[in-house]
């Protein structure tokens, strides 16, 4: 039987392989490979001194912090939720996701929210259902908060809360859409 020649491992690959090899018990007569020293990190750059004419004054503008992605979701305030529950604030749209699979419900909800946002709606009702059996929390009811955290929904939805009993209770949610 001929011994097979392998390729030479790079520095990073050798470090990874040594870490894997250390995590297992070696065969009798075998040694754990040594870990090569990690490369030294580059020295930190020192700030360049500014000329006296360019020194920042007390009114110098600070750069605004960069926000990555849409803003976070916020819960709907208690007075607004109470007005929605009592009908004093209109629910401008509603969608019922009963009897839909998660994939179908996801895209149906996304399309509904895009249309609602384009029409200038502010508060909508999403009915997910509570679940098919006793003790079940319902797949759509559990999935909705996770969907709303994704960037595609966060650009449309400002916040959400469970609906009042008259609008579906545990099986429904009020959603506040972002202003255009």
Secondary structure as the mmCIF struct_conf table of DSSP 4:
data_model
#
loop_
_struct_conf.conf_type_id
_struct_conf.id
_struct_conf.beg_label_comp_id
_struct_conf.beg_label_asym_id
_struct_conf.beg_label_seq_id
_struct_conf.end_label_comp_id
_struct_conf.end_label_asym_id
_struct_conf.end_label_seq_id
HELX_LH_PP_P HELX_LH_PP_P1 UNK A 2 UNK A 9
HELX_RH_AL_P HELX_RH_AL_P1 UNK A 11 UNK A 22
TURN_TY1_P TURN_TY1_P1 UNK A 23 UNK A 23
BEND BEND1 UNK A 24 UNK A 24
HELX_LH_PP_P HELX_LH_PP_P2 UNK A 25 UNK A 27
TURN_TY1_P TURN_TY1_P2 UNK A 28 UNK A 29
HELX_LH_PP_P HELX_LH_PP_P3 UNK A 32 UNK A 51
HELX_RH_3T_P HELX_RH_3T_P1 UNK A 52 UNK A 54
TURN_TY1_P TURN_TY1_P3 UNK A 58 UNK A 59
HELX_LH_PP_P HELX_LH_PP_P4 UNK A 60 UNK A 68
BEND BEND2 UNK A 69 UNK A 70
HELX_LH_PP_P HELX_LH_PP_P5 UNK A 71 UNK A 73
HELX_LH_PP_P HELX_LH_PP_P6 UNK A 75 UNK A 77
HELX_RH_AL_P HELX_RH_AL_P2 UNK A 78 UNK A 86
TURN_TY1_P TURN_TY1_P4 UNK A 87 UNK A 87
BEND BEND3 UNK A 88 UNK A 89
STRN STRN1 UNK A 93 UNK A 96
TURN_TY1_P TURN_TY1_P5 UNK A 98 UNK A 99
HELX_RH_AL_P HELX_RH_AL_P3 UNK A 102 UNK A 118
TURN_TY1_P TURN_TY1_P6 UNK A 119 UNK A 120
STRN STRN2 UNK A 123 UNK A 127
BEND BEND4 UNK A 130 UNK A 130
BEND BEND5 UNK A 132 UNK A 133
TURN_TY1_P TURN_TY1_P7 UNK A 134 UNK A 135
HELX_RH_AL_P HELX_RH_AL_P4 UNK A 139 UNK A 148
TURN_TY1_P TURN_TY1_P8 UNK A 149 UNK A 149
BEND BEND6 UNK A 150 UNK A 150
HELX_RH_AL_P HELX_RH_AL_P5 UNK A 151 UNK A 154
TURN_TY1_P TURN_TY1_P9 UNK A 155 UNK A 156
STRN STRN3 UNK A 157 UNK A 162
HELX_LH_PP_P HELX_LH_PP_P7 UNK A 163 UNK A 164
HELX_RH_3T_P HELX_RH_3T_P2 UNK A 165 UNK A 167
TURN_TY1_P TURN_TY1_P10 UNK A 168 UNK A 168
HELX_RH_3T_P HELX_RH_3T_P3 UNK A 169 UNK A 171
STRN STRN4 UNK A 172 UNK A 177
HELX_LH_PP_P HELX_LH_PP_P8 UNK A 178 UNK A 179
#
